[in-house]
Amino acid sequence: MSTTLSKSIGQRVWIAVRFVLFGCIGFFVTLGGAAVFVSPVLDHDPNNITWFLSLPVALVGVFMMLYGVGEWGRWGYLLVFLSIPVAFLASATGYNVLLPHSGKTLGPFVITGVAAFLTLTVVRAFYARRVRNAQTASLDES
C-alpha cells in the first residue's frame, strides 16, 4: 500500500515538475520566439535575430508545452498552443493600428484568452468524438 502511495506522490511531483519546466517555460519561449519573429516586420529593427532563427525557437516552445501538459501525441493541441501567440500578436497589432493613442489596454489579453479557449473547446470535442467513434467501432466488432 505504501509503495502505491509513494509512486502516486512521485508521479504527482513529476507531473508538477514537468508542467513547470516544460509547460510554463515553453509558453514563454513560444511567446518570445513569436514576438521576435514578428518584430522585424513591425519595428523594422535589423538588430533582432532573423525570422529563420526565431520561428524554430517558437516551435520548440510549442512542443515543450505539448509535453509539459501531458498531451504528447495528441497533435491537435498544437493548434491551441499556436493560437496563443497568433491571437496575441494579431490583436496587439490591431490595437496599435486602430487605437494608436489609447494607452495600455487589456483587449489583446482578453482576445487571446477567448481564442485559446475556443480552440481548446474545438480540439477537445474532436478528441472526444474520436474516442466515442473508437468505442462504438469496438462494440460493433464484438
Secondary structure, DSSP 8 states (H G I E B T S, - for coil): -HHHHHHHHHHHHHHHHHIIIIIIHHHHHHHHHHHHHHHHHHH--TTS--HHHHHHHHHHHHHHHHHHTT-TT-TTHHHHHHHHHHHHHHHHHHHHHH-TTS-S-SHHHHHHHHHHHHHHHHHHHHHHHHHHHHHHHHHHH-
